[in-house]
Amino acid sequence: DEGANLISKGFFSGMLARLENYTSVLYWSLKALQFNYVKLPHDIGNAVDYLAEGRGIVRFGQMLGSLFLIFAAGFGIEKLIGRLTYGKSKWFGLVPSIGGLAKFWGAVLKTLPSLIGIIIFSVFSLFIFLPFFGTEASGIRPLFVAFLVAIVLARLISSFSAMFCSPSVPELRLLPLDDQGAAYLHHSIVRFAWVLPSGYMAIMLLKYAGIWGDSMILVIIAYGAVIILMFGTMVWRHRAFVASRIRGCTDDTCDPDSWFTDLFASIWHLLALAYLFVVWVLWSGRLIVLGPSFDSAFVISLLIVPIYLVIDRTSNWVIGAIIGSLQKGNKESNDSKDANGSESAGSQMGQADEADSFPVIRRITRTFIIFGLLLWLLNIWGFEIPFSQRIVSVGFNILVTLVLAFVAWRILNSFIA
């Protein structure tokens, strides 16, 4: 007990000391930022002039126009090659109802033309750019690289979103969504796929052109505000749609399973908006105190729900597959006993117990996942809870060990069979 009291006392006293130091630094940094924000337009103008080789905004506009023509030509060549090769394929309009690995590989094959198109676009855009601007030092080079990276990343994310959501081919949809939910999720991901890389590469360009210090802090905070506003707008516009899915129905008129579910469905958007605001405030304060630098805390905080869904679905798959294999083994054993005239009531009762245990195991696993993600989130924001890092590490190792053990067991079981 004394050891626990000492640990808790040291933890809270350390947290209070860090909080006091943090607020003091934040106050004086905000004071400096208040005096220096007027430099931002001037610094951006200098950055544009630097990229334009000192020839002003007209030259910069000409460079953007040249890049637009180069990328348009690369996109046109991609579409032409696609039309002459795989553009007339009718295979994905006649997809049967499939499942398992066949469904996964079907989704991969459906996405393959898009990935090949991205490669064609990148290669031909580069081949068109090099003869005109590749033989001499020019400010258009970093612009070309930034634009190309942003376009490729956006298209890659959009292609993988189309593979998992598959709004046009429900038979190859890897996520458990209806047509409306798949289209909504895919369109939202595509919007973020274009905004996130484009904003990040724009910030990298400004940094390359000499913007730093308070001006860069303001640019990054504004970038984060745009992302938060996009998330907030998406949450507000689709609050009724998500509420109906939380209730487990297709409209708001059906009755939820419990009072708590109905309450959560009614206020989920308020909780989400408050969470987004807190994340933006914490990230802005971190930038002001520590300086203009990117870290994983902001991105992980925004993607914590998708990360939870992926881990939760993986754990459900592993647990369901293990219990299904056990039930299959018991069924085969029962069939062999029935063939020999033996009693199988006890084995059937064992199968029922295995089926009833699945929801309980799933709830326990889900609780551990939520607890681990919460500790991880607090840790990346600098709130170090005693033993939290070790708990998260041990939990992750247990999950990976279970998955690997299950895969090895399935392979060995198939080999023996």
TANOR-V360166 format. One record per backbone hydrogen bond with DSSP energy under -0.5 kcal/mol. CO is the residue of the C=O (numbers start at 1). NH is the residue of the N-H. E is the energy in kcal/mol with one decimal. If there is no record, write none. Layout:
# TANOR-V360166
co:CO nh:NH e:E
co:CO nh:NH e:E
This chain:
# TANOR-V360166
co:1 nh:5 e:-2.5
co:2 nh:6 e:-2.4
co:3 nh:7 e:-2.3
co:4 nh:8 e:-2.6
co:5 nh:9 e:-2.7
co:6 nh:10 e:-2.7
co:7 nh:11 e:-2.4
co:8 nh:12 e:-2.5
co:9 nh:13 e:-2.4
co:10 nh:14 e:-2.2
co:11 nh:15 e:-2.2
co:12 nh:16 e:-2.4
co:13 nh:17 e:-2.2
co:14 nh:18 e:-2.4
co:15 nh:19 e:-2.4
co:16 nh:20 e:-2.4
co:17 nh:21 e:-2.3
co:18 nh:22 e:-2.7
co:19 nh:23 e:-2.5
co:20 nh:24 e:-1.8
co:21 nh:25 e:-2.4
co:22 nh:26 e:-2.6
co:23 nh:27 e:-2.2
co:24 nh:28 e:-1.8
co:25 nh:29 e:-2.3
co:26 nh:30 e:-2.4
co:27 nh:31 e:-1.8
co:28 nh:32 e:-2.1
co:29 nh:33 e:-2.5
co:30 nh:34 e:-2.1
co:31 nh:35 e:-1.3
co:32 nh:36 e:-1.6
co:33 nh:37 e:-1.2
co:36 nh:39 e:-1.7
co:37 nh:40 e:-1.5
co:39 nh:43 e:-2.7
co:40 nh:44 e:-2.6
co:41 nh:45 e:-2.3
co:42 nh:46 e:-2.1
co:43 nh:47 e:-2.1
co:44 nh:48 e:-2.5
co:45 nh:49 e:-2.3
co:46 nh:50 e:-2.0
co:47 nh:51 e:-2.3
co:48 nh:52 e:-1.8
co:49 nh:54 e:-3.4
co:50 nh:53 e:-1.4
co:52 nh:55 e:-1.2
co:55 nh:59 e:-0.8
co:56 nh:60 e:-1.6
co:57 nh:61 e:-2.3
co:58 nh:62 e:-2.0
co:59 nh:63 e:-2.2
co:60 nh:64 e:-2.1
co:61 nh:65 e:-2.2
co:62 nh:66 e:-2.2
co:63 nh:67 e:-2.2
co:64 nh:68 e:-2.2
co:65 nh:69 e:-2.0
co:66 nh:70 e:-2.1
co:67 nh:71 e:-2.7
co:68 nh:72 e:-2.3
co:69 nh:73 e:-2.2
co:70 nh:74 e:-2.3
co:71 nh:75 e:-2.4
co:72 nh:76 e:-2.3
co:73 nh:77 e:-2.4
co:74 nh:78 e:-2.0
co:75 nh:79 e:-2.3
co:76 nh:80 e:-2.4
co:77 nh:81 e:-2.6
co:78 nh:82 e:-2.3
co:79 nh:83 e:-2.5
co:80 nh:84 e:-1.9
co:81 nh:85 e:-1.1
co:82 nh:87 e:-2.4
co:86 nh:89 e:-1.4
co:90 nh:93 e:-1.3
co:91 nh:94 e:-1.5
co:96 nh:98 e:-0.7
co:99 nh:102 e:-0.8
co:99 nh:103 e:-0.6
co:100 nh:104 e:-1.5
co:101 nh:105 e:-2.9
co:102 nh:106 e:-1.9
co:103 nh:107 e:-2.1
co:104 nh:108 e:-2.1
co:105 nh:109 e:-2.5
co:106 nh:110 e:-1.9
co:107 nh:111 e:-1.5
co:108 nh:112 e:-1.4
co:109 nh:113 e:-0.6
co:111 nh:114 e:-0.5
co:111 nh:115 e:-1.8
co:112 nh:116 e:-2.5
co:113 nh:117 e:-2.3
co:114 nh:118 e:-1.8
co:115 nh:119 e:-1.8
co:116 nh:120 e:-2.4
co:117 nh:121 e:-2.7
co:118 nh:122 e:-2.3
co:119 nh:123 e:-2.6
co:120 nh:124 e:-2.4
co:121 nh:125 e:-2.1
co:122 nh:126 e:-2.1
co:123 nh:127 e:-2.3
co:124 nh:128 e:-2.1
co:125 nh:129 e:-2.0
co:126 nh:130 e:-2.4
co:127 nh:131 e:-0.8
co:128 nh:132 e:-0.6
co:129 nh:132 e:-0.7
co:129 nh:133 e:-2.6
co:130 nh:134 e:-2.3
co:138 nh:141 e:-1.2
co:139 nh:143 e:-0.8
co:140 nh:144 e:-2.6
co:141 nh:145 e:-2.6
co:142 nh:146 e:-2.4
co:143 nh:147 e:-2.6
co:144 nh:148 e:-2.8
co:145 nh:149 e:-2.6
co:146 nh:150 e:-2.3
co:147 nh:151 e:-2.5
co:148 nh:152 e:-2.6
co:149 nh:153 e:-2.6
co:150 nh:154 e:-2.3
co:151 nh:155 e:-2.4
co:152 nh:156 e:-2.4
co:153 nh:157 e:-2.5
co:154 nh:158 e:-2.2
co:155 nh:159 e:-2.3
co:156 nh:160 e:-2.4
co:157 nh:161 e:-2.2
co:158 nh:162 e:-2.3
co:159 nh:163 e:-1.8
co:160 nh:164 e:-2.1
co:161 nh:165 e:-3.1
co:161 nh:166 e:-0.5
co:162 nh:166 e:-1.5
co:164 nh:174 e:-0.9
co:164 nh:175 e:-1.6
co:169 nh:172 e:-1.7
co:170 nh:173 e:-1.6
co:175 nh:177 e:-2.2
co:178 nh:182 e:-2.6
co:179 nh:183 e:-2.2
co:180 nh:184 e:-2.3
co:181 nh:185 e:-2.5
co:182 nh:186 e:-2.5
co:183 nh:187 e:-2.3
co:184 nh:188 e:-1.8
co:185 nh:189 e:-2.4
co:186 nh:190 e:-2.4
co:187 nh:191 e:-1.9
co:188 nh:192 e:-2.1
co:189 nh:193 e:-2.4
co:190 nh:194 e:-1.3
co:191 nh:194 e:-0.5
co:191 nh:195 e:-1.8
co:192 nh:196 e:-2.6
co:193 nh:197 e:-0.6
co:194 nh:198 e:-0.9
co:195 nh:199 e:-2.7
co:196 nh:200 e:-2.2
co:197 nh:201 e:-2.7
co:198 nh:202 e:-2.0
co:199 nh:203 e:-2.1
co:200 nh:204 e:-2.2
co:201 nh:205 e:-2.2
co:202 nh:206 e:-2.3
co:203 nh:207 e:-2.3
co:204 nh:208 e:-2.4
co:205 nh:209 e:-2.1
co:206 nh:211 e:-2.5
co:207 nh:210 e:-1.3
co:212 nh:215 e:-0.9
co:212 nh:216 e:-0.6
co:213 nh:217 e:-2.0
co:214 nh:218 e:-2.3
co:215 nh:219 e:-2.0
co:216 nh:220 e:-2.6
co:217 nh:221 e:-2.5
co:218 nh:222 e:-2.3
co:219 nh:223 e:-2.2
co:220 nh:224 e:-2.6
co:221 nh:225 e:-2.3
co:222 nh:226 e:-2.1
co:223 nh:227 e:-1.9
co:224 nh:228 e:-2.5
co:225 nh:229 e:-2.5
co:226 nh:230 e:-2.1
co:227 nh:231 e:-2.5
co:228 nh:232 e:-3.0
co:229 nh:233 e:-2.7
co:230 nh:234 e:-2.3
co:231 nh:235 e:-2.6
co:232 nh:236 e:-2.5
co:233 nh:237 e:-2.6
co:234 nh:238 e:-1.6
co:236 nh:239 e:-1.1
co:238 nh:242 e:-2.4
co:239 nh:243 e:-2.0
co:240 nh:244 e:-2.1
co:241 nh:245 e:-1.5
co:242 nh:246 e:-2.4
co:243 nh:247 e:-2.0
co:244 nh:249 e:-2.6
co:245 nh:248 e:-0.6
co:251 nh:254 e:-0.8
co:258 nh:262 e:-1.9
co:259 nh:263 e:-2.4
co:260 nh:264 e:-2.8
co:261 nh:265 e:-2.4
co:262 nh:266 e:-1.4
co:263 nh:267 e:-1.4
co:264 nh:268 e:-1.2
co:267 nh:270 e:-0.5
co:267 nh:271 e:-1.9
co:268 nh:272 e:-2.4
co:269 nh:273 e:-2.4
co:270 nh:274 e:-2.3
co:271 nh:275 e:-2.2
co:272 nh:276 e:-2.4
co:273 nh:277 e:-2.2
co:274 nh:278 e:-2.3
co:275 nh:279 e:-2.4
co:276 nh:280 e:-2.2
co:277 nh:281 e:-2.4
co:278 nh:282 e:-2.7
co:279 nh:283 e:-2.5
co:280 nh:284 e:-2.6
co:281 nh:285 e:-2.6
co:282 nh:286 e:-2.2
co:283 nh:287 e:-2.3
co:284 nh:288 e:-2.4
co:285 nh:289 e:-2.0
co:286 nh:290 e:-2.9
co:287 nh:291 e:-2.1
co:291 nh:293 e:-1.3
co:295 nh:299 e:-0.5
co:296 nh:300 e:-2.8
co:297 nh:301 e:-2.1
co:298 nh:302 e:-1.7
co:299 nh:303 e:-1.9
co:301 nh:304 e:-0.6
co:303 nh:307 e:-2.4
co:304 nh:308 e:-2.3
co:305 nh:309 e:-2.5
co:306 nh:310 e:-2.4
co:307 nh:311 e:-2.4
co:308 nh:312 e:-3.1
co:309 nh:313 e:-2.5
co:310 nh:314 e:-2.3
co:311 nh:315 e:-2.6
co:312 nh:316 e:-2.4
co:313 nh:317 e:-2.2
co:314 nh:318 e:-2.4
co:315 nh:319 e:-2.8
co:316 nh:320 e:-2.9
co:317 nh:321 e:-2.5
co:318 nh:322 e:-2.4
co:319 nh:323 e:-2.6
co:320 nh:324 e:-2.5
co:321 nh:325 e:-2.4
co:322 nh:326 e:-2.3
co:323 nh:327 e:-2.6
co:324 nh:328 e:-2.3
co:325 nh:329 e:-2.6
co:326 nh:330 e:-2.5
co:327 nh:331 e:-2.4
co:328 nh:332 e:-2.5
co:329 nh:333 e:-2.1
co:330 nh:334 e:-2.7
co:331 nh:335 e:-2.7
co:332 nh:336 e:-1.9
co:333 nh:337 e:-2.1
co:334 nh:338 e:-3.1
co:335 nh:339 e:-1.9
co:336 nh:340 e:-1.0
co:337 nh:342 e:-3.0
co:338 nh:341 e:-1.3
co:344 nh:348 e:-2.2
co:345 nh:349 e:-2.2
co:346 nh:350 e:-1.8
co:347 nh:351 e:-1.9
co:348 nh:352 e:-2.1
co:349 nh:353 e:-2.2
co:350 nh:354 e:-2.0
co:351 nh:355 e:-2.3
co:352 nh:356 e:-2.5
co:353 nh:357 e:-1.7
co:354 nh:358 e:-0.7
co:355 nh:358 e:-0.7
co:355 nh:359 e:-0.5
co:356 nh:360 e:-0.7
co:357 nh:361 e:-2.6
co:358 nh:362 e:-2.5
co:359 nh:363 e:-2.2
co:360 nh:364 e:-2.3
co:361 nh:365 e:-2.6
co:362 nh:366 e:-2.5
co:363 nh:367 e:-2.2
co:364 nh:368 e:-2.1
co:365 nh:369 e:-2.3
co:366 nh:370 e:-2.4
co:367 nh:371 e:-2.5
co:368 nh:372 e:-2.6
co:369 nh:373 e:-2.6
co:370 nh:374 e:-2.2
co:371 nh:375 e:-2.2
co:372 nh:376 e:-2.3
co:373 nh:377 e:-2.6
co:374 nh:378 e:-2.3
co:375 nh:379 e:-2.1
co:376 nh:380 e:-2.2
co:377 nh:381 e:-1.0
co:378 nh:383 e:-2.5
co:379 nh:382 e:-1.4
co:382 nh:384 e:-1.2
co:383 nh:385 e:-0.9
co:385 nh:388 e:-2.4
co:387 nh:391 e:-2.3
co:388 nh:392 e:-2.7
co:389 nh:393 e:-2.3
co:390 nh:394 e:-2.7
co:391 nh:395 e:-2.6
co:392 nh:396 e:-2.5
co:393 nh:397 e:-2.4
co:394 nh:398 e:-2.4
co:395 nh:399 e:-2.2
co:396 nh:400 e:-2.6
co:397 nh:401 e:-2.5
co:398 nh:402 e:-2.5
co:399 nh:403 e:-2.2
co:400 nh:404 e:-2.7
co:401 nh:405 e:-2.8
co:402 nh:406 e:-2.5
co:403 nh:407 e:-2.5
co:404 nh:408 e:-2.6
co:405 nh:409 e:-2.5
co:406 nh:410 e:-2.6
co:407 nh:411 e:-2.2
co:408 nh:412 e:-2.6
co:409 nh:413 e:-2.8
co:410 nh:414 e:-2.4
co:411 nh:415 e:-2.2
co:412 nh:416 e:-2.5
co:413 nh:417 e:-2.5
